[in-house]
Amino acid sequence: MPALTLVNAVLLPMADAAPGAPDWFVGWMRVDESGRISGIGPGSPPPEAADGPAATVVDAGGTIVAPGFVSAHSHLFTSGLRGIAPGSTLYPWLQAMSEVFRHADAEAMYWSTVHGALDFLACGITSAYNFTQSRVSWVFDPATARSTVGTVHPPEYLTRQFDGAADTGLRVMTAIRLDDEAAPEPQVLGTFADMVAACAERTPADQHLGASVFGAVQWAASPRTAEIEAQVMREHGIGNQSHFLETAQDVEVQRAKFAWYTDAGVLGPALLLGHFVHPTDEMVTAAAEAGCGMVWQATSNGRLGSGIADVVRFARAGMRIGMGLDDQSCTDQSDPFGNMRLGMYTMRALHTDASVLMPREVLRMHTLGSAEVLGVADRVGSLEIGKFADFVVVDHRAPGTGPVWDVYATYVMACGLRNLKQVYVGGALVSEDGRCTGPLAADVDDALHDRITRAARAAGMHPALDPARQVPDARP
């Protein structure tokens, strides 16, 4: 790609500035031909910034330029089920969604993932940790807090999800579930290894942020699941993000399983605790002392009535915090601005302290903080020399938000998707005014509607606005 020089921008690099150095400034940024940042600073570009290939100059016109958002906990394949089970808590909602995916084929999973990934890009999310839908469709029984095998799909059911994310240009860390309770262990380990290799082979190198274990101890029947997860983490040199203590249902059963991870030796910097809404003080202390990270889904936790994850408490204990948009079927809008605001305001209400979480802090959680917990902060999460040039252009004047008294407060508290004008990945424009510019954007809506409604009908479910069931209007 051609080099690019951005000028006249209000830059929020989100790098941890040295003491006394400004952490935002009006200035410039240069992107080299590899799509990485080769220079950044206040004022006008110095003469030496012009060295090398001639760059296209883009005048930002005083707009705010910040890193693309990083969603550290996402399920891209759920993009076609927004609004499903609107009054349900976690497990009834999950059961309704699972029925659809039991009847979906590999191409339905491909287009669902494409739709989710393009939606992320259009909303300024340039990197995501993606929990793929397992080849095994599990049926959860709330009475026993155990899962049973529903449908086992062919490998393409999973690998086409890898393709869906890869084909959109989104940077992605791919989480794969072991499904150790569905098959003999040698087969489980072999299949997992094959899928780790496949996600790397099928994703362009610059987009591939790595593979991860889709931690499943919350739904497991025995401590053996934690032991196998620990084994593959060591063998493949990868991390693990576990949905843990997400819901208020059967809290004591869930809490008892924390010891499974402790006994298996999993607690440490490579373990991320997704949700972590209902831990005891002892669990928080143990996780923090071990170096575990935590990923916060403020919008999802509210939508599903899961509870409030007290990230202020976790941060004070020493835990690293990232943020995620979770399922698009339980956040419904892939809105990182809304996610930040809902989370920040909830913390302020919980602690009855309006200063307990400030705009820059929550923005860091959704950018550099998320990159740090995922172990990819050397590549994404902030605007620094050597990192990928993934950034958003936000115009606080269109629509106008009034005088800017505090740049971070205006960006986080007053701006939103309506102000998001452009999204760049690797210095290339991927979305403008909420519309993705890639070749799949023209086909994705029709493909998603066709395939996901077909799967839903097979499960006995029908969209409220389903052309296959609507009666023609008989009025004259």
Helices and strands as residue ranges (DSSP letters): E 4-11, E 25-31, E 37-42, G 47-50, E 56-59, E 64-67, E 69-75, G 76-81, H 90-102, H 106-122, E 125-131, E 136-141, E 146-152, H 156-166, E 171-176, H 185-201, E 208-215, G 217-219, H 224-236, E 239-244, H 251-256, H 258-263, E 271-275, H 281-290, E 293-296, H 298-303, H 311-317, E 320-323, E 326-327, H 328-331, H 336-351, H 359-365, H 368-374, E 391-394, H 407-409, I 410-414, G 417-419, E 420-425, E 428-432, E 435-436, H 441-458
